[in-house]
Amino acid sequence: MTFSSLETAMVTVAFFVPGFIWSTVVAMLVPVRTSQAQVRLIELLAFSAVNHGLWLPLWVLIYRNEWYESHPYFFAVALFAMVIVSPAALGAVTGLFHQRRFISRMLGSLGIRAVDPVPHAWDWQFARGQAFWVVVTLNDESRIYGLYHERSFASSDEQHRDLYLEQQFRLVNNDEWAPVEDNAGVLIMGEHIRLIEFREYPELPR
């Protein structure tokens, strides 16, 4: 059996695109470890295989009844759902499971310690989506006081760490925090950071 160039392209899309979409959506929701090319390829194929396995009964019906010829519009919609929509939804669910640590908690209840897929504590803390008062100690022992909230940002690039705090504060009498006037936030380069302290929000720390 031989394949035309169009058929080869469709097979490639069917076996790689779902895995790529699944993996990309997961990476958008939670930082993941960087894999080698060979491992990455196997991961994409595995995600695609699981996705197609869930749709296997429909695939069988389509090809057994030749719906791709007799019902081309239905086939197009079904193909879009199976190749694009389904892996995106599965990726969102997988990312949510990672964020809520459902699998780790379930295994932990069984006495099994799972390796966390999040590569660094930096990624894990800032990916939680919570607001914090932070105290950043720099290499020269100076400190920056600020608020990490919705308009703040922490880099997920492990080669170039930086932190943007949307509002900067200063210490006044009795070590109370007061906003720095005319301040639109502060950007801190990762190589200058020695320590970051997190304090509960929303109460203003002392």
N, C-alpha and C positions, 0 to 999 in steps of 0.2 A: 504494500500500500504506500502510495506517495502523496505528499502534501503540496498544494500550490502555495505560492507566496502569501496569498490572502489567508489560507487556512493556517499556515505557520504563524502568521501574525496573530490570528485569533486564539490559537493555542497558547502562544506566549502571553497574551493579555489575560487569558483565563487562568493561567497558573502563576503569574507573578503579580498582576495588578491587585487582586484581593489581599494578598499578603502584605503588599506595600502599603495599601490604604489602612489596613488593620494596624500595622506597625507604626505608621505615621500618626494616626489618631492617638494611640497609646502614648507616643513620645510628646504629643501636644499637652497631655494631661498630667504626665508624671515623668521626671527625668529617668532615663534608663542607662544601663551600662553600654559602652561602645563595644561592638562586636567586630571580630575580624571578618574579612570579606567572605570567607568560606562559611563561617558560622552564620553570617547575615543571610546568605543565600539559602541555607537550610531552614532558617527561621521563616523567611518569606514563603518558601514552599510548604512548610508545615502549617502556617496560618491559612494559606490558600486551600490546602487539603482539608483542613477542619471546616472551613467555610463551605466548600463544595460538598463535603460529606453531609452537612446539615440539609443541603438542598438536593441530595441524591435522588429521592423519590420523584421530584419534579423533573430532574434531568432525564431520568428513565422514561417518564411519560412523554416528554418532549421528543426524544429521539425514537421511541418505540412507535409513536403515532405520527412522526414526521411533522410536528406542529411548526417547525421552522420553515416549512414550505406552505402548509395549508393555512397557518395562522401567523404570518410574519410579524404583524403588529404586536400580538400577544407575546411572541418569542422575543421581540426587541425589548419590551417592557420587563419581561421576566429576566432577560439577560442583564439589563441595567440594575435590577433589584438584587440579583445574585452576585454580580461582580463589583458593584459600586456601593449600593445602599447597605447590603448585609454586612460586609466587612467594616464599614464605617460604624455601624451600630455595635458590632462585636468589639471593635476597638474602644468605643466609648464605655461599654460595660467593663471591659478589661481594665481600662484606666481608672474607672470608679472603684473597682475591686482593689487596685493597688493603692489608691488614695485612702480608702477606708481600712486597708489592711485586713480584709475579710479572710483571705486565705491564710495569712500568717497567724491570725488569731485562732482560726479553726485548728490549724496544725499545732499551735501552742497549747490549746486545750487538750490535745492528745499527747502532749509531752514531746512534740517534735519541733525542733528549732529550724526554721527555714531561713535561707540566705536572702536578705532583702535585695530586690532588683535595683533599688536606688543606689547609685554609686558612692555618694558622699553625704555626710551629715549636713553640709551646706545646702545641698539640693533637697534633702528630706525636710529640713526646717522651713525653708522658704516656699516649698511647693505645697505646704499645708493650707495656704491661703488665709492665714490668720493675721490679725493686726497685733503689733507689739510696740511698746516703748523699747528703744534699744540704746545701749551705751557702747560705742565703738572705741576701743583702746587702740591707738596707733603704735607703730614701732618706736616712736620717740616718747612714748608714755603719755602723750596728750590724749584727751578724750573728746568725742563728738556725741552729743545727745540728740536724739531725733525720734520721729514717728515713722514706723513702717506700716503703711496702710494701702488702700486701694490704688493710689497713684504713685506708689513706690515700686521699685524694681530691683531684683537680684539676678545677676547674670547666671545662666545655666551652662555657660561655656567653661569647662574645667581648665582651659588654657588661659583664659582672660576673665578672672573674677573681678566684679565690681558691684557696688551697692549704691543705689540711689534712694535717699530718704526724702519724702515729700515735704517734711517740715523739720527745721532744726531748732533746738532749744538751748538755753544756757542756764547755769545754776545761779540763783540769787540767794537772798537771805534764808538761812536754815535749810540750805540745799534744796530749795524748791525749784521746780522747772518753770521757766518762763520762755515764751516764744521769742526767737530772734526777729527783730523788726525788719520789715521789707525783705523777708527771706522767702525764696521760692524753692527751697530744698537744697540738698547737698549731695554731691557725687563723690564717692570714696573709692579709690583704686584698690583692688584686692591686695596688691603687693605691699601696701602700707598698713594693712589691717593685722593686728596681733591678736585681738580678742574681741568677741561680740557678746554682750550680756543682753538677755531678753527679759522684759518685765511685762506683767499682765496689763492688758488694755481692757476697759477704757479709763480706769482711774488713773489720774495723773500721778506719776511716781514721785517719791521724795528721796 
